[in-house]
Amino acid sequence: MAEANDKNEKVPLPSVAIDGTRTRNIREAKKLTQLYVANVVGVTTDTISRWENNRYPSIKRDNAQKLADALEVSLEEILRQEPAEADGLSPQPAPPPAKRAIVPVIAIVTALLLGLLVFFLLRQPPVPSSATRWTPRFAAPGEPFPVQVKVARQPANPFGFILREKLPAGSRLVSSLPATSSADSELKWLVPSAGTPVTVSFTLQVPASFNPGKDAALKGEIVVHSAGSSNRTEAVGGNGSIHIGAYHWADSNGDGRIDDDEIMPAYYICEEMKGLGLDWKTIEAIWSGKGYRWDAKHGYTVLK
């Protein structure tokens, strides 16, 4: 009896899991309709739709084979691919790579460069000097005119310096304060270290033969020496060009007279450079009169 019962029991048909998405993609690529595939397999279009949408975990193997035949592919092409497992164990995720220590190379290099920059800056003289030259705009050939070079120094930054002034060709030094170390085409002054401003004043003459209408030019430099620092040379700033013609140096606009706006600056210059060959009496007479005239033979003539 037991054997009869065993024979009457139905043996379950084998089933397989198909990949619905891949099945649909193959069908659409071959331009087949769900109705056509359903007729070949012997099922309804609703069943085909459920298979393609993975509504069933598995289907009968013979239906899967018919489906593959309808799509004209092998059965393996529509089966769901399960991830391979080794020795029955699920694959373990790979451990995350060890974090490498990121060395801030750029930051280190930047810090080194900044350190070098600060080092070299500290080795420079603490405060640059300011040497500025003043000259009149005009002067007459053979007549003395004033020049001043003012050097700014601070108590917190005492320094000594050498001042050099290269004279226009053929020019002659009349006098200077402080006294110059030379009286050739290049004048030199050596001024000891101190923390107070200093003015170097001198009077010049361009030769009487100097061509009127041209400019005479001065060019100079100052060599600064601070304790504990190397020497530094810089050009003297300010004006260095004097227009030579029939003018008095105190006539700053060249209009042939010395007016109220011009007399006071001329007075201060003459006071600061007293004893250096400037003729204050002539300046005052021109200011008091109606102007002046100059020629190479008679010099300045005051107009009454």
C-alpha positions as CSV (number, residue, x, y, z in Angstrom):
1,M,0.0,0.0,0.0
2,A,2.8,2.4,0.8
3,E,4.4,1.7,-2.6
4,A,1.0,2.5,-4.3
5,N,0.7,5.8,-2.4
6,D,4.3,6.8,-3.4
7,K,3.5,6.2,-7.0
8,N,0.3,8.3,-6.8
9,E,2.1,11.3,-5.3
10,K,3.0,13.9,-8.0
11,V,6.7,14.7,-8.4
12,P,7.1,18.5,-8.4
13,L,8.3,19.9,-11.7
14,P,11.6,21.6,-11.7
15,S,11.5,25.4,-11.7
16,V,13.9,28.2,-12.5
17,A,14.2,31.9,-11.8
18,I,14.2,34.1,-14.9
19,D,15.4,37.7,-15.1
20,G,12.3,39.6,-16.1
21,T,14.1,42.8,-17.0
22,R,16.5,41.0,-19.3
23,T,13.6,39.1,-20.8
24,R,11.7,42.3,-21.6
25,N,14.8,43.9,-23.1
26,I,15.4,41.0,-25.4
27,R,11.7,40.9,-26.5
28,E,11.7,44.7,-27.2
29,A,15.1,44.5,-29.0
30,K,13.6,41.8,-31.3
31,K,10.4,43.8,-31.7
32,L,8.2,41.0,-30.5
33,T,4.9,41.7,-28.8
34,Q,3.7,40.2,-25.5
35,L,0.8,38.6,-27.4
36,Y,3.1,36.8,-29.8
37,V,5.3,35.4,-27.0
38,A,2.2,34.4,-24.9
39,N,0.8,32.4,-27.9
40,V,4.1,30.6,-28.4
41,V,4.5,29.8,-24.7
42,G,0.8,28.9,-24.3
43,V,0.1,31.5,-21.5
44,T,-1.8,34.8,-21.3
45,T,-0.3,38.2,-22.0
46,D,-0.9,39.0,-18.3
47,T,1.4,36.1,-17.4
48,I,4.1,37.4,-19.7
49,S,3.8,40.9,-18.1
50,R,4.1,39.4,-14.6
51,W,7.2,37.5,-15.6
52,E,8.8,40.6,-17.1
53,N,8.1,42.5,-14.0
54,N,9.6,39.9,-11.7
55,R,6.3,39.2,-10.0
56,Y,7.1,35.4,-9.7
57,P,10.2,34.2,-7.9
58,S,10.4,31.2,-10.3
59,I,8.5,29.6,-13.1
60,K,8.3,26.0,-14.5
61,R,11.4,25.1,-16.4
62,D,9.5,23.9,-19.5
63,N,7.7,27.3,-19.6
64,A,11.1,29.0,-19.3
65,Q,12.4,26.9,-22.2
66,K,9.4,27.8,-24.3
67,L,9.9,31.5,-23.4
68,A,13.6,31.3,-24.5
69,D,12.5,29.6,-27.8
70,A,9.9,32.3,-28.4
71,L,12.7,34.9,-27.9
72,E,15.1,32.9,-30.1
73,V,17.8,32.8,-27.3
74,S,19.2,30.1,-25.1
75,L,17.6,29.4,-21.7
76,E,20.7,30.6,-19.9
77,E,20.4,34.1,-21.4
78,I,17.1,34.7,-19.6
79,L,17.9,33.1,-16.2
80,R,18.6,35.2,-13.2
81,Q,22.3,35.3,-12.4
82,E,22.9,34.6,-8.7
83,P,26.1,36.0,-7.1
84,A,28.7,33.3,-6.8
85,E,29.5,32.2,-3.3
86,A,32.7,30.5,-2.2
87,D,32.5,27.5,0.2
88,G,28.9,28.4,1.0
89,L,30.0,31.7,2.6
90,S,28.7,35.0,1.5
91,P,31.4,37.2,0.0
92,Q,32.7,39.6,2.6
93,P,33.2,43.2,1.7
94,A,36.8,44.2,1.2
95,P,38.1,46.2,4.1
96,P,38.4,49.9,3.4
97,P,41.9,51.0,2.4
98,A,43.9,52.4,5.2
99,K,43.9,56.1,5.2
100,R,47.2,57.5,4.2
101,A,48.5,60.4,6.2
102,I,48.4,63.4,3.9
103,V,51.5,65.5,4.4
104,P,50.7,69.2,4.0
105,V,53.6,69.8,1.6
106,I,52.3,73.1,0.3
107,A,51.8,74.4,3.8
108,I,55.3,73.4,4.8
109,V,56.9,75.0,1.7
110,T,54.9,78.2,2.2
111,A,56.0,78.5,5.8
112,L,59.6,78.0,4.8
113,L,59.4,80.7,2.1
114,L,57.7,83.1,4.5
115,G,60.4,82.5,7.0
116,L,63.1,83.2,4.5
117,L,61.3,86.4,3.4
118,V,61.1,87.7,7.0
119,F,64.8,86.8,7.5
120,F,66.0,88.8,4.6
121,L,63.6,91.7,5.3
122,L,65.0,92.0,8.8
123,R,68.6,92.1,7.4
124,Q,67.7,95.2,5.4
125,P,68.1,98.8,6.8
126,P,65.0,99.3,9.0
127,V,63.7,102.4,7.3
128,P,64.6,103.7,3.8
129,S,66.0,107.2,3.8
130,S,64.4,110.0,1.9
131,A,66.8,112.3,0.1
132,T,65.0,115.0,-1.9
133,R,66.6,117.7,-3.9
134,W,65.2,121.2,-4.5
135,T,66.4,123.5,-7.2
136,P,64.9,126.7,-8.7
137,R,63.1,126.4,-12.0
138,F,65.2,129.1,-13.6
139,A,68.7,130.5,-13.5
140,A,70.9,132.8,-15.6
141,P,74.3,131.9,-17.1
142,G,77.1,132.8,-14.8
143,E,74.8,133.8,-11.9
144,P,74.8,131.8,-8.6
145,F,71.7,129.8,-7.8
146,P,70.8,127.7,-4.8
147,V,70.4,123.9,-4.4
148,Q,69.3,122.0,-1.3
149,V,69.2,118.3,-0.6
150,K,67.1,117.4,2.4
151,V,67.6,114.0,4.1
152,A,64.9,112.7,6.4
153,R,66.2,110.8,9.5
154,Q,64.3,109.7,12.6
155,P,65.5,109.2,16.2
156,A,64.5,105.6,16.0
157,N,66.5,105.1,12.8
158,P,69.8,107.0,13.0
159,F,72.2,106.6,10.1
160,G,75.1,108.2,8.4
161,F,75.4,108.7,4.7
162,I,77.5,109.8,1.8
163,L,75.9,112.2,-0.6
164,R,77.1,112.5,-4.2
165,E,75.9,115.1,-6.7
166,K,77.1,115.2,-10.3
167,L,77.1,118.7,-11.7
168,P,76.1,119.9,-15.1
169,A,78.9,120.1,-17.6
170,G,81.1,123.2,-17.0
171,S,79.3,124.2,-13.7
172,R,81.2,125.5,-10.8
173,L,80.6,125.2,-7.1
174,V,80.4,128.6,-5.4
175,S,80.0,127.4,-1.8
176,S,78.4,124.7,0.3
177,L,77.2,123.9,3.9
178,P,78.4,121.6,5.2
179,A,81.7,121.8,3.3
180,T,82.1,119.4,0.5
181,S,84.9,116.9,0.3
182,S,85.5,117.7,-3.4
183,A,84.9,120.5,-5.8
184,D,85.1,118.9,-9.2
185,S,82.3,117.7,-11.5
186,E,81.1,115.5,-8.7
187,L,80.5,116.9,-5.2
188,K,80.7,114.6,-2.1
189,W,79.6,115.0,1.5
190,L,80.2,112.6,4.3
191,V,77.6,113.1,7.1
192,P,78.0,111.1,10.4
193,S,75.3,109.0,11.9
194,A,72.5,110.8,13.7
195,G,68.7,110.6,14.2
196,T,67.8,114.1,13.1
197,P,67.0,115.5,9.6
198,V,69.8,117.2,7.7
199,T,69.9,119.7,4.8
200,V,72.9,119.9,2.5
201,S,72.9,123.4,0.8
202,F,75.2,124.6,-2.0
203,T,75.3,127.3,-4.7
204,L,76.3,126.7,-8.3
205,Q,77.1,128.7,-11.4
206,V,76.7,127.4,-14.9
207,P,79.3,128.9,-17.3
208,A,78.5,132.3,-18.8
209,S,78.8,130.5,-22.2
210,F,76.0,128.1,-21.4
211,N,73.5,128.2,-24.2
212,P,70.3,130.0,-23.0
213,G,67.1,128.1,-23.5
214,K,68.6,124.7,-22.5
215,D,68.3,122.9,-19.2
216,A,71.1,122.1,-16.8
217,A,70.7,118.8,-15.0
218,L,71.9,117.5,-11.6
219,K,72.1,113.8,-10.8
220,G,72.9,112.4,-7.4
221,E,72.7,109.4,-5.1
222,I,72.9,108.8,-1.3
223,V,74.7,105.9,0.3
224,V,73.1,105.0,3.6
225,H,74.9,103.2,6.4
226,S,73.0,101.9,9.4
227,A,74.7,100.1,12.3
228,G,74.6,96.4,11.8
229,S,73.4,96.6,8.2
230,S,75.1,96.7,4.8
231,N,75.2,99.9,2.8
232,R,72.3,100.8,0.6
233,T,72.4,103.2,-2.3
234,E,69.4,105.1,-3.7
235,A,68.9,107.9,-6.1
236,V,68.2,111.4,-4.8
237,G,64.6,112.4,-5.6
238,G,63.0,115.7,-6.3
239,N,63.8,118.2,-9.0
240,G,67.2,118.1,-10.8
241,S,66.6,120.3,-13.9
242,I,67.1,124.0,-14.2
243,H,66.1,126.0,-17.2
244,I,68.9,128.4,-18.1
245,G,67.9,131.8,-19.6
246,A,67.5,135.5,-18.8
247,Y,65.8,134.8,-15.4
248,H,66.5,135.3,-11.7
249,W,66.4,132.1,-9.7
250,A,63.8,133.7,-7.3
251,D,61.5,134.4,-10.2
252,S,59.7,131.0,-10.0
253,N,57.3,131.6,-12.9
254,G,59.7,133.4,-15.2
255,D,57.6,136.5,-15.7
256,G,60.4,139.0,-15.3
257,R,59.6,140.2,-11.7
258,I,59.6,138.9,-8.1
259,D,56.1,139.2,-6.6
260,D,54.7,138.7,-3.1
261,D,54.2,135.0,-3.6
262,E,57.9,134.6,-4.6
263,I,59.6,136.9,-2.1
264,M,58.9,134.9,1.1
265,P,60.3,131.5,-0.3
266,A,63.3,133.4,-1.6
267,Y,63.8,135.0,1.8
268,Y,63.8,131.7,3.7
269,I,66.3,130.2,1.2
270,C,68.6,133.1,1.6
271,E,68.4,132.9,5.4
272,E,69.1,129.1,5.4
273,M,72.0,129.6,3.0
274,K,73.4,132.8,4.4
275,G,77.0,133.2,3.5
276,L,76.8,130.9,0.4
277,G,76.9,133.7,-2.2
278,L,73.2,134.6,-2.7
279,D,72.5,138.3,-3.2
280,W,69.5,139.1,-1.1
281,K,69.7,142.8,-1.7
282,T,69.2,142.4,-5.4
283,I,66.2,140.1,-4.8
284,E,64.6,142.7,-2.5
285,A,65.3,145.5,-4.9
286,I,63.6,143.6,-7.8
287,W,60.6,142.9,-5.5
288,S,60.4,146.6,-4.6
289,G,60.6,147.7,-8.2
290,K,58.7,146.9,-11.3
291,G,60.8,143.9,-12.4
292,Y,64.2,143.2,-13.8
293,R,66.1,142.6,-17.0
294,W,69.2,140.4,-17.5
295,D,71.9,140.3,-20.1
296,A,75.3,138.7,-20.2
297,K,77.2,142.0,-20.1
298,H,75.4,143.9,-17.3
299,G,73.8,141.1,-15.3
300,Y,70.6,142.0,-13.5
301,T,69.1,145.5,-14.0
302,V,66.3,146.5,-11.7
303,L,63.4,148.2,-13.4
304,K,62.1,151.3,-11.4
